[in-house]
Amino acid sequence: MGFAEDFFQEEIYAPFEEEHNVNIVVDIGNNAERLNRIRQGTATIDVIYLSDYYAQQGIEEGYLPN
């Protein structure tokens, strides 16, 4: 993850995981790699963060809700 990884783990992910009894798996990579995993059907994703450009591609291709 890089920038502020420890902060996010301690202050955001860990409390959320404990409160909701879930495990957060952070799958890093650039926008194209993340969108391609959706296109290929090789990932189960609940939440994804993409730049506007790649999000729009995913929407237009029917992989992301509008």
Secondary structure in CASP SS format (residue, H / E / C, confidence):
PFRMAT SS
TARGET T0000
AUTHOR 0000-0000-0000
METHOD secondary structure of the structure
MODEL  1
M C 1.00
G C 1.00
F C 1.00
A C 1.00
E H 1.00
D H 1.00
F H 1.00
F H 1.00
Q H 1.00
E H 1.00
E H 1.00
I H 1.00
Y H 1.00
A H 1.00
P H 1.00
F H 1.00
E H 1.00
E H 1.00
E H 1.00
H H 1.00
N C 1.00
V C 1.00
N C 1.00
I C 1.00
V C 1.00
V C 1.00
D C 1.00
I C 1.00
G C 1.00
N C 1.00
N H 1.00
A H 1.00
E H 1.00
R H 1.00
L H 1.00
N H 1.00
R H 1.00
I H 1.00
R H 1.00
Q H 1.00
G C 1.00
T C 1.00
A C 1.00
T C 1.00
I C 1.00
D C 1.00
V C 1.00
I C 1.00
Y C 1.00
L C 1.00
S C 1.00
D H 1.00
Y H 1.00
Y H 1.00
A H 1.00
Q H 1.00
Q H 1.00
G H 1.00
I H 1.00
E H 1.00
E C 1.00
G C 1.00
Y C 1.00
L C 1.00
P C 1.00
N C 1.00
END
